[in-house]
Amino acid sequence: MPDDERVFATGGQDSRKLGLEHIRIAAAVRSSVRYEGHSWLETEDYYGADYMPVLSWSMNLLIQDTGSLYELWTEIECDESVTYQLRLGKWQAGAADVLMDLQSVDGPLAEPVVLKKDFNGYLSVDLWAKGSGRIRVGALHYRELAGTVGTFLPGDVRHADAGGEEFFSYLDVMDRKPPLNVYFSGYRTLEGFEGWRMMRSMGAPFLLLTDPRLEGGKFYLGSGEYETSLEQTIRDALSELGFTEQQLILSGMSMGTYGAMYYSAPLRPHAVVIGKPLMNAGTIAADERILRPGGFPTSLDVLMNLEGDTTDEAVEQLNHRMWDRFDRTDFRNTKFAISYMEQDDYDPKAYEDILLHLKDKRVQIYGKGLIGRHNDNTEGIVQWFKSQYRRILQEDFGRDSAGEQVQ
């Protein structure tokens, strides 16, 4: 079966990331090393006039000679006074000390490094630098490419701001008839899109979005450039199909609900369909220590990464990123279908807060509460999510249960 057909048939998306726990600092680095949670490792030193080793990822990548393509992407920031390069070593299988080839890739990287699986063995990745100054290093991303075009699915698109912060999009125009269904992937430690089969089963055009940053996503928040690009990606899909904002549905579950609700403000879609809403990203982080110890530590990385601190003030500032734009929006032409957990331990007041902020906006809200904490009844949330999606498609766009438009 051709690669493109295999990916579509199975939904297979082979990707992984090596976080800070896999980084080993070289003995030659004399400076202290500072960690910002699980987001960044920072070192500041004089690295010399010639390249010297700074760090390496201790877990080598298994490579099998299949002839297929894969890519590497590293999250690296450094001062202009520092020059770095990645050194990629090909090590022979069964002989750990046999170096078959060494490739140097000069930074800064604007795009992922695309490589071919042309040997059997292991790939090592080391960071070398010269000059003097600060280097910040995040995760190392490994992604098997979907055929010759696309990263996770054939035809998907990588988007990145000037700092290299990424999101990916995948548009399937289906029958080119309204509406456009946009689905924001939830928290994913394995990178890739969520919901391909589900959205395809709706029968209507759909756009998948995914956020591969941090451990499993950063709530689709970022720089002004990042957020503008994501919004424009949705507008471009509408334009390609010839649809209006009133022929748009935004949707998501868990972390994906934040993206759907956040971008509903500038887009003002026909409907928003979400399950297990998360609205207060700051509060989610603040509750990690007492309400949900060890349950979602990535929330603390999100707070630190976006606000630069973990104080009460930082918590409130992050919460206001949602509500400030939400409160300025006229939602009178938007309906909301929301399923939520009544004892949610991630964002306990999310549903109540949504009602509070929408009470004077003359909108339709369909709510369904289920007993349990955030992850106690995902199956029930998904079932209600699908039923509301299909109801809106049928009642508002004349589509039957298979997604086809009734003539």
Disulfide bonds with the S-S distance in Angstrom:
none
